[in-house]
Amino acid sequence: MARLLSYLYPITKKIESDINGTLELTWHNGKKHLNSKNANYSYGSLQQILKFGLDKVDLTKVNSVLLLGLGGGSVIETLRKDFNHQKPITAVDIDPVIIDIAKEEFQLSTIDNLHIVCQDAQEFTKSTHKTFDLIIIDLFIDTQVPDQFLEIPFWKQVVALKTSSGVILFNASLETNLGSKLTTVIHFLKSHVFKVAVYEKVNHTNTIILTSSL
């Protein structure tokens, strides 16, 4: 019923999270979206932004994916449905409320080859011994990337988890101009013999950073 009514007007349910504040599940034009107070978290503009980046990745060479920042899991839907990519995905999110929403509202519990971990992304990168062919970093609290994910210690850990020919896709910013911390991250990646492509104002908003081995 909510889906049909949403073609007439949006229908929203609010859910409180200690980490992400007030989250909104909204049916609009027959599709369900997950939003924070000021940003789309999943299944709206964010899905198109990450699809833009994935379009530039040769997924035939990707046998394992690490997703840091789950949201509602729209990038997983994009990989599975739009790109028919069925290889294993490990998804990490610090917020158990977000994980419950992803499983119950967006049916992530029914997706094969998906392992969801409730843990701080930085702690996960420190503790895991696995490596991945594609690392997607989509770590926002509302409109901001938390500071620790723009610091070099975190990026050293990320680089250590990448296979020799692997790719990093970073949804880096909602700002139209690159800040000094983000510029430092880009310089660090270039210093590790990566080709770094920076795409600003993707979908008129976000900055996407994509690395590949030289």
Salt bridges, closest charged atoms under 4 A:
ASP58 OD2 - LYS61 NZ 3.95
GLU77 OE2 - LYS81 NZ 3.73
ASP82 OD2 - LYS51 NZ 3.51
GLU105 OE2 - LYS13 NZ 3.10
GLU105 OE1 - LYS32 NZ 2.77
GLU123 OE2 - LYS126 NZ 3.60
ASP147 OD1 - LYS181 NZ 3.72
GLU151 OE2 - LYS181 NZ 3.15
